[in-house]
Amino acid sequence: MLLILLSYCGVASASANSLITTIPVSGSTLTTPPSSVTLKTHNELIPDANELTVTDPSGLRVDDGTITVDGANVSIGLKFLTESGIYRVSYTLFSEGEVPIEGSFTFNFFAPSVISPTEPTSAPTQSQPPASSSWGTNVFIFAILVVAFFVLIGLSLYARKLFRDR
């Protein structure tokens, strides 16, 4: 009788929805900024009914406001985190026929002291000095050019004689 009265009044039963995991893990310390925060519950969540916010150490929101629900998972995108400190994630999650899950958790983020660009920079290359040519190689190339010139003259005279005789 008490169980019927409790479920009639809207009090959660033993199978009430609850939070299973968080990404990043509650209380964890990160050195790489996350791009989103994800929560997973036991039961499926109602789309467009959940609230999820992320604030930086000074209390300013750092989420982008884009909440995505996929079954029992809800996530929100984050802006690029640059400030070190404790970030707070606050949530109110709704599933059909269940009491909303409300709560918050924190994670610690250590921002790098210098944010370097992710694109690789090109290193200057050293040019090699041209290969030295010897005097003998130059004479050989010149001799081939002279021989080729005389072969060209000879072939043109032969072709002229051939076509004249026809």
Secondary structure as UniProt FT lines:
FT   HELIX           2..8
FT   TURN            9..10
FT   TURN            14..15
FT   STRAND          19..23
FT   TURN            26..27
FT   STRAND          29..30
FT   STRAND          36..41
FT   TURN            47..48
FT   STRAND          51..55
FT   TURN            57..58
FT   STRAND          63..70
FT   TURN            71..72
FT   STRAND          73..78
FT   STRAND          85..93
FT   TURN            96..97
FT   STRAND          101..109
FT   HELIX           135..164
//
